[in-house]
Amino acid sequence: MAADLGDLTAFVAVARSGGFRDAARVSGSSASSLSEAVRRLEKRLGVRLLNRSTRSVVPTEAGARLLDRLGPALVEIEAALDVVNGFRDRPAGTLRLNVPASAARLILPRIVPGFLAAYPDIRVEVIAEESFVDVLAAGCDAGIRYDERLEQDMIATPIGPREQRLATAASPRYLDRHGRPDHPRELLGHACLLGRFASGAMTAWEFERDGEVVKLDPTGPLVVRVGAATDLAVDAAVAGCGVINLFEDWLRPHFDSGALEPILEPWWQRFSGPFLYYPGRRYLPAPLRAFIDFTSSLRPWG
């Protein structure tokens, strides 16, 4: 009754992702091939492993027990195979990263091209999303998050600038019409371009100067989903629709071109830069180890 390792891996991917399409996105396989692999495994074992519906895929009791036992076993198999990979002249394989859109936009472009040039046998897959996920359960090797969002029992190493700022800005045309605020509370009288996370929470507008902290709940004509639609808010700000509050580095090109004008700069909130985080295993996959070493060689960020 020996089962094919590929079928077992497919089952784990689908069970962890909660669906064939999500599993296909993470694994790089097609949904149809994953479905066929799971059907093949169920037929070989003579038991249903997944309950399928139009909305979700959930492990049966047998499937849940198999998943609990398979997860650690597959990790050990991957580690064992990667030990062999370490004897290669150049590391090879796939590196899967789970990152927020801000990291995909502001951090990785300074790293990935050079990394791919240095390690041509490594393929990098980047999944950009704002929801806080278990990177291992999502089928990823590592993630990038800010310190307040790090998972427990994970190793975190700095990546990117060690300090960032949230900048507030609007187009000169908008400010000429509506005035330039001198204090953050004046933004309550302005049209503000807002962001909402996938969880439903709105992005915070917080300011600080000389120990005074101001937290606002502004309103405005546009709310965008953080990440995928953030550029729409930037375009709206450039078009004169209102005030935006976003990563300074994201807005910097528009400052340099004059399309956006910084406001309230003495109040801009500073926060620590992001971290690359990954599980503290004894044996790390060779692509991840190469990525960690490569990013370490780039410090200090400049």
N, C-alpha and C positions, 0 to 999 in steps of 0.2 A: 504493500500500500504506500510505497514511497512516493512522496509528492515532489514535483519539480520545484526547484528553488525559485524560479521566475514566477511561478503561479503563487507561491507563498508570499513573495515580495509584492505582487500585484494585490493580493488580498489585504495585506497590511496597509498599503497605500490607500486603497479605497475605504477601508474601515476607519482609518485615521482622518481622512479628508471628509467623510460623510457623503461621498458621491463620486460617481465615475468621472464626471467632467472636471471636478476640482482635483481629483487624483491624477488625471491626465495632465493638467496644467503643471502640477508639481513634479511629476515623474518624467515628463517628456514623452510619454507613450500616448496612444490614442485611446479614447474612451471605449471604443469597440474592442480593442485588443485586451484591455483590462477586464472588460465584461466577460469575454471569452475565457480568459485565464481563471477568473473566479468560478465560472460555470464548470470548467474542467476540474478544478480543485474540489468543488462540491460533489461532482459526480464520482471522483476517485475516492473521496472520503465517505460518500454515502450519507451526507448530512448537510442541511442548509446552514450556511454560515452568515448570510446577510438577508435581512428583510428589506425588500425594495419597494419603494412607492414613488409616485410622481414627484414628490417633494424632497425625499431624503432616502438615505441608505443607512440602515442601523444594524449592527451585529446582533445575531441571535445569541442565546445563552452559550451555545457551543462556539459560535464565532468570537464572543467576548473572551472566553477562556483561552481559545487558541491565540487570540491577539495578545493577551497578557503574557503567554509563554514565548511567542514568536519574537516580540519586540526586542528583548534583551539578546536573544539568540542571534538575530540578524545584525544587531550592533556588533557582536563579537565576530561574526563572519566578515563584516565589512572591515573591522579592525585588522583581522588576520590577513585579508587580501591586501590591505594597505601596507602592511609590513613588507610584503613582497614588492609593492610599488616603490617602496623606499630604496630598493636596490637599482632602480632605473637611473640612467644618467640624468633624466629630466622628469620631474613629477608630471603625472598625467591624470586625467579624470575630469569630473564635473564638480564645480563649486557652486552651491546654491545659497544665495543670500536673501534674507527677508529684511527689508528696509522701509522706513517711511519715505514719502515722496520728497521731502526736503533733503534727505541724504542722497537719493537718486539724482536729484537736481544739483546739489551743492557740493557733495563730498566725493561721490564715486567718479565723476568726470575727471577729477584730478588724480585718480588712482588706477582705474580699470585699464585705460589704454596702455599705460606703461607696464602694468602687470601682464596683460595679454602678450605684449611684445617680449617680455622676459620669459614667459612660460607658454610657448605656443601650443603645447600639448594639453593645456587646461582649458576647459570650456566654462564660462561663468554664466549662471542663470540668476537674474535679479527679479525678485517679486516685490513690488512696491505696494504697500498698503498701510493704512493708519491704525487699524485695529491691533490690539495687543494680543499676539498669538504665541503659542508654544512653538518655537522654531523647529524643534525636533519632531513634534507631532505633525507639523506642516511639511515635513520632508526636507527641511533646509539644514545646512551645516552650521550656519551662524547667522546672526542678525546685527543690525545697527539700531540702537535706541539711545535715548538720553537717560542720564543716571537714575532719575526718579522712576523709570519704567523698566529697570533691569530685573530679570527673573532671578530667583534665589538659586543657589547651587550652580551658578554659571560664572565663568571667568570673564572679566571685562578689561579690555585694553583700549587706551585712547585712540581715536581715529579722527582726523580732521582737526580744525581749529579748537583750541582748548577754551575759548570764550567766544560767544556769539551775542548778537543783540537783536531785539525786535525793533524794527524801524517803523515810524509812522510818517505817511506822506500823502500828498495829493498833487494833482496837476496844477501848474501855475495859474491856468485859466480858472479852475474851480476856486482856488484861494483868492484870486482877484475878485471874484463874485461874492464869496461868502466870508472872507476874512481869514486871517492867520491866527489860530489860537495861541494864547500864551500859557495856558494851563490845561492839563488833560480834561478837566471837568467841562471845559468849553466844547469838547467833542460831542457832548450830549445834545448840542444844538446843531450838529452837522449830520450830513448823510454819510453813514459809515458802511463800508463794504465788509461783510461778515463771513466767517467760516463756520461750518458745522462738521464735527467728526461723525464717523459711521455710527457711533454709539448714540448719537442724537445730541451730545453736549456741544455747546457753542465754544468757540475759541475764546480764551480769556484776553481781555484788554487790561493790562496792568502796567503801571508806571511807577518809577521810584526816583526820588531826588533828595539828597541830604537827609535820608532817613524817613522821608514822607512817602508812604505807599498809597497809590490811588488805584482802585479797582472799579472798572466801569462795565456797565451793561448797555452798550450803545444800540441804536437802531439804525436802519438804513434800507435802501431800495433793493439790495442784492444780498442773498445768502448762497454760498457755494459749498459743495462738499470738499472738505480739506483733502488735498492731494490731487485728485484727478481734475478738479475744476478750479484749482487755485489760480492758474494762469488767466482764467476768465475774469477773476476779480482784479488782477493786475491790469489787464487790458481795459477794464471798466474805469479803473483809477486814472490810467493814462488818457482816457477819453473824456475825463472831467466829471464822472458820475459821483465821485465822493472820495472819502478818506480811507486809506488802507493801512493795516497794521500787520507786518510780515517780516520774515527774516531779512536783515539788512543786506546780506549777500544776494538774496533773491532780487531785491530792488536796486542793487548797486548799478547795473547797466543803465537803468532809467534815470538814476541820479546823474550819472556821467553824461548822458545825452541831453539832460534838461527836461525830459518828458515828465518826470516827477520831481517835486520839491520836498526835501525833508522838512518836517515840522516837529516841534517839541523835542528836539534831539537831546537836551540835557536830561530829559525824563526817560529816555529809552532804557528798557529793562535789559540787564545783562544776565546771561545764564551760561552754565558750563557746557562745553561741546559734547558731541556724541561719543559713544563707545561701541567698539566691536565686541560682541559677546558670543560665547560658545561654551559647550559643555566641557567640564574638567575631566576629560578622559585621559587615560594613560597614553593611548595611541590616537592621535588626531589624523584624519584623512590627509594624505599628502597635499592635495590642492589647498586645503584650509591652512595647513602648516606653512605652505609657501606664501599664502596671502598674508598671514600674520607677520611673517618675517619681512615681506615686502613693505607692508604698511609701516612697520617699525622703522625701516630704513629711511622713510620719508620724513620723520620727525627732525626738527620742529616743523610744524605746518607753516608754510609761507608762500 
